[in-house]
Amino acid sequence: MAAQDSIYARQWRDRRARRLWFYGVWIGGFAVLALLMFGVLPHFPQIPAGAIFVVLGLTWLAGSFFAGMRLQRFPCPRCGRSYFMTSLIYFPFARQCRHCGLPRDE
């Protein structure tokens, strides 16, 4: 059964959006930080590059953390419990719910 035909289609779209946000923040933040540090700031020696790097690096770290936590805590469309987690163990590549067994994208 395709995800578009599923009764849980809206929830699976939410999971894909959470995943895209995570990868966008994680990879995009790295790209922006690298571009700024190696492409822009060397042309402006009067700007304190170390301070900018620390502030942007911490912002990127915090954004990645929160986007990752949001993805990790995706609720199962069927049972409402965390799809990828049991009590303390995280299964990022789980193909089914760790609690009720609902297959991913179904």
N, CA, C and O of each residue as an XYZ file, in Angstrom:
424
protein
N       0.851     -1.176      0.000
C       0.000      0.000      0.000
C       0.894      1.237      0.000
O       1.830      1.321      0.796
N       0.626      2.175     -0.862
C       1.416      3.394     -0.944
C       1.070      4.331      0.209
O      -0.030      4.287      0.760
N       2.040      5.182      0.560
C       1.834      6.100      1.676
C       0.698      7.085      1.392
O       0.034      7.541      2.323
N       0.462      7.424      0.096
C      -0.605      8.362     -0.231
C      -1.986      7.742     -0.004
O      -2.945      8.466      0.264
N      -2.103      6.428     -0.105
C      -3.379      5.744      0.064
C      -3.646      5.373      1.515
O      -4.763      4.981      1.852
N      -2.669      5.487      2.358
C      -2.760      5.046      3.733
C      -3.635      5.985      4.568
O      -3.741      7.179      4.287
N      -4.252      5.416      5.593
C      -5.024      6.255      6.513
C      -4.086      7.111      7.369
O      -4.524      8.056      8.025
N      -2.802      6.774      7.356
C      -1.808      7.518      8.135
C      -0.957      8.441      7.258
O       0.126      8.854      7.673
N      -1.426      8.767      6.064
C      -0.623      9.539      5.103
C      -0.155     10.868      5.684
O       0.989     11.265      5.463
N      -1.016     11.560      6.421
C      -0.632     12.853      6.995
C       0.506     12.692      7.988
O       1.427     13.508      8.002
N       0.462     11.658      8.821
C       1.513     11.424      9.805
C       2.834     11.056      9.124
O       3.899     11.482      9.572
N       2.774     10.269      8.045
C       4.011      9.904      7.347
C       4.609     11.118      6.653
O       5.831     11.236      6.571
N       3.774     12.019      6.154
C       4.300     13.268      5.592
C       4.985     14.084      6.674
O       6.011     14.715      6.422
N       4.420     14.075      7.885
C       5.043     14.780      9.003
C       6.418     14.182      9.317
O       7.360     14.922      9.603
N       6.541     12.864      9.269
C       7.832     12.221      9.527
C       8.850     12.622      8.462
O      10.003     12.907      8.785
N       8.434     12.647      7.196
C       9.347     13.057      6.133
C       9.764     14.515      6.306
O      10.922     14.864      6.078
N       8.820     15.364      6.710
C       9.156     16.769      6.945
C      10.145     16.908      8.108
O      11.073     17.714      8.036
N       9.955     16.135      9.169
C      10.892     16.163     10.297
C      12.277     15.713      9.851
O      13.284     16.297     10.253
N      12.326     14.676      9.020
C      13.609     14.175      8.532
C      14.286     15.221      7.653
O      15.491     15.436      7.776
N      13.539     15.873      6.773
C      14.113     16.915      5.926
C      14.614     18.098      6.743
O      15.670     18.655      6.445
N      13.872     18.483      7.762
C      14.325     19.559      8.640
C      15.635     19.188      9.317
O      16.556     20.002      9.390
N      15.717     17.957      9.812
C      16.947     17.531     10.487
C      18.139     17.604      9.541
O      19.161     18.207      9.869
N      18.007     16.983      8.353
C      19.127     16.989      7.425
C      19.412     18.389      6.882
O      20.567     18.731      6.630
N      18.380     19.190      6.704
C      18.587     20.565      6.260
C      19.370     21.385      7.268
O      20.279     22.128      6.901
N      19.019     21.251      8.534
C      19.731     21.991      9.583
C      21.145     21.442      9.737
O      22.101     22.210      9.845
N      21.279     20.133      9.748
C      22.576     19.506      9.985
C      23.562     19.784      8.844
O      24.657     20.294      9.081
N      23.179     19.454      7.620
C      24.079     19.628      6.482
C      24.116     21.089      6.035
O      25.182     21.621      5.725
N      22.959     21.727      6.004
C      22.918     23.128      5.606
C      23.669     24.036      6.556
O      24.344     24.972      6.129
N      23.553     23.760      7.843
C      24.287     24.555      8.832
C      25.780     24.393      8.681
O      26.527     25.364      8.808
N      26.227     23.182      8.412
C      27.653     22.946      8.187
C      28.127     23.701      6.957
O      29.191     24.320      6.973
N      27.332     23.650      5.884
C      27.714     24.332      4.645
C      27.781     25.848      4.840
O      28.710     26.500      4.362
N      26.805     26.396      5.533
C      26.803     27.844      5.785
C      27.994     28.238      6.654
O      28.662     29.236      6.382
N      28.254     27.468      7.680
C      29.383     27.756      8.576
C      30.705     27.668      7.820
O      31.561     28.539      7.983
N      30.890     26.641      7.002
C      32.127     26.495      6.235
C      32.278     27.620      5.215
O      33.366     28.176      5.059
N      31.191     27.958      4.521
C      31.244     29.048      3.545
C      31.604     30.365      4.211
O      32.420     31.127      3.693
N      31.002     30.627      5.344
C      31.284     31.866      6.060
C      32.730     31.915      6.550
O      33.411     32.929      6.399
N      33.186     30.819      7.134
C      34.525     30.819      7.716
C      35.629     30.817      6.667
O      36.664     31.455      6.865
N      35.431     30.115      5.556
C      36.498     29.998      4.572
C      36.281     30.839      3.317
O      37.205     31.020      2.524
N      35.079     31.346      3.136
C      34.805     32.123      1.944
C      34.609     33.606      2.178
O      35.030     34.426      1.361
N      33.971     33.960      3.291
C      33.612     35.357      3.517
C      34.537     36.035      4.521
O      35.093     37.095      4.233
N      34.702     35.443      5.676
C      35.456     36.106      6.742
C      36.933     36.364      6.432
O      37.475     37.343      6.946
N      37.611     35.557      5.634
C      39.009     35.890      5.313
C      39.156     37.220      4.568
O      40.231     37.820      4.585
N      38.101     37.679      3.925
C      38.149     38.952      3.202
C      37.926     40.151      4.124
O      38.092     41.294      3.700
N      37.558     39.906      5.357
C      37.311     40.970      6.324
C      38.126     40.698      7.593
O      37.581     40.190      8.573
N      39.412     41.026      7.590
C      40.267     40.677      8.731
C      39.914     41.428     10.022
O      40.320     41.001     11.103
N      39.181     42.519      9.934
C      38.840     43.277     11.138
C      37.714     42.632     11.944
O      37.499     42.997     13.100
N      36.993     41.678     11.351
C      35.886     41.009     12.041
C      36.459     39.870     12.885
O      37.255     39.077     12.382
N      36.069     39.775     14.160
C      36.574     38.695     15.032
C      35.981     37.337     14.619
O      34.900     36.955     15.068
N      36.700     36.630     13.767
C      36.204     35.379     13.204
C      35.987     34.312     14.272
O      35.054     33.517     14.162
N      36.820     34.279     15.289
C      36.685     33.271     16.335
C      35.356     33.378     17.066
O      34.694     32.370     17.311
N      34.968     34.594     17.411
C      33.715     34.807     18.128
C      32.518     34.450     17.248
O      31.557     33.841     17.719
N      32.576     34.827     15.978
C      31.489     34.507     15.060
C      31.386     32.995     14.876
O      30.287     32.440     14.846
N      32.532     32.335     14.753
C      32.540     30.883     14.588
C      31.928     30.195     15.803
O      31.153     29.251     15.647
N      32.260     30.646     17.000
C      31.713     30.031     18.214
C      30.198     30.238     18.293
O      29.459     29.297     18.580
N      29.742     31.443     18.045
C      28.308     31.730     18.132
C      27.532     30.937     17.078
O      26.517     30.314     17.391
N      28.004     30.961     15.845
C      27.305     30.218     14.790
C      27.423     28.708     14.994
O      26.480     27.969     14.713
N      28.565     28.253     15.477
C      28.738     26.831     15.749
C      27.799     26.345     16.835
O      27.206     25.274     16.709
N      27.657     27.112     17.894
C      26.740     26.732     18.970
C      25.283     26.791     18.513
O      24.466     25.958     18.906
N      24.970     27.775     17.687
C      23.618     27.863     17.135
C      23.326     26.658     16.245
O      22.240     26.084     16.319
N      24.275     26.276     15.414
C      24.129     25.106     14.553
C      23.983     23.840     15.392
O      23.155     22.982     15.088
N      24.782     23.725     16.441
C      24.705     22.562     17.322
C      23.330     22.475     17.988
O      22.728     21.402     18.033
N      22.844     23.584     18.495
C      21.535     23.601     19.160
C      20.417     23.286     18.156
O      19.501     22.525     18.467
N      20.494     23.864     16.967
C      19.483     23.583     15.951
C      19.482     22.124     15.543
O      18.418     21.528     15.381
N      20.661     21.539     15.375
C      20.752     20.121     15.030
C      20.199     19.250     16.149
O      19.517     18.258     15.891
N      20.489     19.618     17.381
C      19.998     18.858     18.526
C      18.471     18.863     18.574
O      17.850     17.809     18.709
N      17.867     20.045     18.463
C      16.416     20.131     18.554
C      15.717     19.486     17.355
O      14.678     18.846     17.520
N      16.274     19.644     16.153
C      15.688     18.983     14.983
C      15.819     17.463     15.112
O      14.908     16.727     14.736
N      16.949     16.996     15.643
C      17.139     15.565     15.860
C      16.199     15.008     16.910
O      15.660     13.914     16.746
N      15.999     15.745     17.981
C      15.074     15.294     19.023
C      13.643     15.252     18.493
O      12.876     14.353     18.838
N      13.288     16.216     17.661
C      11.944     16.227     17.086
C      11.740     15.019     16.171
O      10.674     14.403     16.181
N      12.755     14.684     15.384
C      12.672     13.499     14.526
C      12.628     12.223     15.363
O      11.848     11.311     15.087
N      13.459     12.174     16.369
C      13.541     10.980     17.217
C      12.237     10.703     17.944
O      11.892      9.544     18.173
N      11.522     11.731     18.305
C      10.298     11.582     19.083
C       9.033     11.514     18.215
O       7.930     11.763     18.700
N       9.198     11.180     16.947
C       8.047     11.049     16.061
C       7.092      9.997     16.633
O       7.505      8.865     16.884
N       5.808     10.361     16.845
C       4.863      9.392     17.408
C       4.335      8.438     16.335
O       4.072      8.840     15.201
N       4.189      7.202     16.706
C       3.629      6.197     15.791
C       2.201      6.607     15.441
O       1.428      6.966     16.331
N       1.840      6.560     14.160
C       0.479      6.909     13.781
C      -0.576      5.987     14.379
O      -1.711      6.411     14.596
N      -0.222      4.746     14.644
C      -1.203      3.804     15.162
C      -1.303      3.869     16.678
O      -2.397      4.069     17.205
N      -0.188      3.705     17.401
C      -0.265      3.584     18.861
C       0.081      4.871     19.600
O      -0.204      4.983     20.792
N       0.690      5.848     18.922
C       0.994      7.120     19.555
C       2.276      7.156     20.376
O       2.660      8.214     20.875
N       2.938      6.020     20.522
C       4.205      5.986     21.256
C       5.347      6.307     20.295
O       5.149      6.335     19.080
N       6.535      6.546     20.833
C       7.678      6.899     19.999
C       7.978      5.776     19.006
O       8.220      4.635     19.400
N       7.960      6.112     17.719
C       8.116      5.110     16.668
C       9.507      4.482     16.681
O       9.641      3.281     16.449
N      10.542      5.278     16.948
C      11.917      4.820     16.830
C      12.571      4.466     18.155
O      13.727      4.043     18.165
N      11.873      4.623     19.274
C      12.513      4.410     20.575
C      11.751      3.416     21.428
O      10.520      3.380     21.433
N      12.516      2.607     22.152
C      11.960      1.882     23.279
C      12.369      2.712     24.485
O      12.675      3.891     24.311
N      12.391      2.179     25.671
C      12.622      2.988     26.864
C      13.827      3.925     26.737
O      13.664      5.136     26.889
N      15.010      3.415     26.468
C      16.187      4.274     26.331
C      16.980      3.987     25.071
O      18.018      4.610     24.851
N      16.529      3.076     24.248
C      17.283      2.676     23.070
C      16.638      3.284     21.833
O      15.429      3.174     21.629
N      17.460      3.924     21.014
C      16.995      4.588     19.797
C      17.372      3.738     18.584
O      18.526      3.339     18.436
N      16.403      3.466     17.725
C      16.611      2.684     16.510
C      16.344      3.595     15.309
O      15.219      3.619     14.811
N      17.342      4.346     14.828
C      17.089      5.338     13.783
C      16.672      4.758     12.441
O      16.059      5.461     11.638
N      16.988      3.489     12.173
C      16.654      2.886     10.884
C      15.551      1.844     11.012
O      15.456      0.928     10.195
N      14.724      1.986     12.031
C      13.648      1.019     12.268
C      12.691      1.002     11.081
O      12.291      2.052     10.580
N      12.335     -0.180     10.643
C      11.399     -0.342      9.534
C       9.969     -0.553     10.028
O       9.026     -0.600      9.239
N       9.827     -0.680     11.353
C       8.492     -0.824     11.935
C       8.509     -0.212     13.337
O       9.564     -0.038     13.945
N       7.321      0.106     13.827
C       7.191      0.693     15.163
C       7.782     -0.266     16.193
O       7.588     -1.479     16.106
N       8.495      0.277     17.155
C       9.130     -0.539     18.177
C       8.113     -1.060     19.191
O       8.459     -1.884     20.038
N       6.859     -0.592     19.119
C       5.853     -0.986     20.105
C       4.718     -1.819     19.499
O       4.375     -2.881     20.018
N       4.132     -1.321     18.382
C       2.978     -2.043     17.824
C       3.294     -2.750     16.510
O       2.463     -3.513     16.018
N       4.465     -2.520     15.929
C       4.865     -3.217     14.710
C       4.353     -2.623     13.407
O       4.463     -3.269     12.365
N       3.794     -1.412     13.429
C       3.313     -0.778     12.197
C       4.489     -0.555     11.251
O       5.453      0.115     11.622
N       4.429     -1.108     10.021
C       5.517     -0.892      9.063
C       5.610      0.582      8.670
O       4.603      1.288      8.607
N       6.823      1.026      8.411
C       7.049      2.426      8.063
C       6.411      2.751      6.718
O       6.434      1.930      5.801
N       5.852      3.925      6.602
C       5.211      4.453      5.392
C       4.054      3.577      4.905
O       3.812      3.475      3.702
N       3.355      2.958      5.822
C       2.212      2.148      5.403
C       0.941      2.679      6.004
O      -0.133      2.125      5.765
